[in-house]
Amino acid sequence: MFGLQDGIVSTTGVVVGISIGVTDKAVIVLAAIVAVMVEASSMGAGQYSSEKAVHQMDKTGRHKDSLFLGAVIMFFAYLIGGMFPIIPTIIFDQPDARNAAIASSFVGLFVIGYLKGKIVEHRPWRSAIELFIIGAIATTVGVVVGSFLKV
């Protein structure tokens, strides 16, 4: 859940901000792919490190989950989430690509939020709206920064 959400939110902010700041599709796609690969690697490493600390703090030895598997799951969850804004950016030309990336990401966040709410049996519509708002805020940050730093 965390990897998917963060992959969508962060990469959408990057894609939208860069696409406002530059018009060259190749630059936008390159920056988005570099960002998602670096961030997915960082998230996987962070998952590994965090879970390792939990294992080290647990003196009872109850934590037996695989540190490596958790890192791999986080990496791919983030990577998959990052594809929501990247694929429309590859398929379409600007500004349609930017609009499709935003729409794809917002739909993805809404669906993931709803499914999370259903799985944990707690207010799926509220969960969907929360993730949608988080995505909207990050996208707005990307728009603002891209608008101020146009090249």
Buried (B, 14 or more C-beta within 10 A) or exposed (E): BEBBBBBBBBBBBBBBBBBBBBEEBEBBBEBBBEBBBEBBBEBBEEBBEBBBEEBEEEEEEEEEEEBEEBBBBBBBBBBBBBBBBBBBBBEBEBEEBBBBBBEBBBBBBBEBBBBBBBEEEEBBEEBBBBBBEBBBEBBEBBBEBBEEEEE
